[in-house]
Amino acid sequence: MVRKFVGKFSIYHLMIITLLAALGIAVKIPLQPLAQMITGPLFVPGGAMAGGIYMMFLVLAVSITGKVGAALLCGFVQAILVMITGLGGHHGAMTIVTYTMPGLAIDLLMLISRHRGCCRICCFFGSMVANVTGTLLVGFAFFAIPPIPLLLMLCSAALSGGLGGILAWSITKQLKKVVKIGAEKPTKAKR
């Protein structure tokens, strides 16, 4: 089953996904403390606000490859990197869940919407859904945050995630000018 799933991707796509996973972790390390310093006085969780930036790498995985499953795979590679290096998170074995579920959320959204990171709207909602999923998992499961502050965190995560998705779309649009990547915007079937 795993071989069949990974077999959907070419070596080129797997290299891109791995690179994006590593970049996501590399960006998260300096960004999270910086976001916590900025948002701390506002009582807004830094992780929820910064999450939009590093969730954009999951959206970029789908957008660049044009394949559903790329975000899940990117999140899984990130989880393995975090577990091996200890950078970017301290959730032990639950790291697999907290890093892959946002990717799964993106892939489910793309599967249902029949988009593949092909437009601003699907990138916006993909990153938003990923950041909300990650924030919910960490906030509820690990920190047992009460409902009202958790709702504030989820709203912050939605805003940040959406902005990260727009950034992902902008990067994809610039890449498409240079290289043929991703899936084309879906069109209505001709009758």
LINLIN-V450021 format. One line per field, one symbol per residue. phi: phi as a letter, one per 20 degrees, with the letter a starting at -180 (. if undefined). psi: psi as a letter, one per 40 degrees, with the letter a starting at -180 (. if undefined). Layout:
BEGIN
phi->???
psi->???
END
This chain:
BEGIN
phi->.fffffffdfggffffffffffffffffgeffffffffegfemdffffffgffeffffffffffemcfofffffffffffgfffenenrcdmffggffeeffffffffffffemdcmebffffgfffffffffffffffefedlfggffffffffffffffffffffffffffffffecfcmefffdffee
psi->ddddddedhiddddddddddddddddddddddddddddeddefhhddddedddedddddddddddfhheddddddddddddddddeieifebdeddddddddddddddddddefiffeidddddddddddddddddddddddefhiddddddddddddddddddddddddddddddddihiaiihiiihi.
END
